[in-house]
Every structure is written in structure tokens, then in C-alpha cells.
């Protein structure tokens, strides 16, 4: 009896695997779906305090606190070229001209540093 149950269970599992393949073959092509927008939870805004860098204990990197003109220019260029990022920052009431640095995480999330 248990041998018969095992055979029935094994055949059910193998048939269910084939159903997934058929479903994947009938799905709409990915090109017809719109490009995803950047969600608010993928963008973190960090305001750099005015006293940062004066011996304050902060987790903000020194390269951001003392951002070079190249770092600021790079951040501004990224905002200009990425409409989704720009819209997300505007929805968070970030004044775009005050962005001094942007770091991108491995998952695509961004940390935006603002003065």
C-alpha cells in the first residue's frame, strides 16, 4: 500500500512540474511590460548636518562630507540623466541642486546625500 502511495505521489509531482513549463510558454513577452519605476524605498535621503566633519560622530563617509567638485558634478549628472531618480527625489521634496553625492548599492538602491 505504501509503495502504491509513493508511486502516485511521485507521478503527481512530475505532472505538476510540466504544468509550470506550459504556463511559462504562454506568458506575455517581457517587452510588452512597462519599465519599472524606481520606488521610494529604493532611495534613501541622508541630510548632512552642518557640524559634520568637525569631530562629530557620524556614519556619513568623509568623502561625502568633504565632497569634491567632481563628486558633486557626478551626482548632478546622474540626477539629470535618470528621470526616475529625479521624480523620486522631487516627491521626497529634495532640492536637487543641494545633492552632493549618490551611492548605489548592489541591489540598485541609492543613498542620496544632501546639504
Protein Blocks (a to p, Z undefined) as FASTA:
>chain_A
ZZmmmmmmmmmmmmmmmmmmmmmmmpccfklpccddddfklpccddddfkgoihpacfbd
fklmmccfklmmmmmmmmmmmmklmmmmmmnopafklpcbdcddfkopacdddZZ
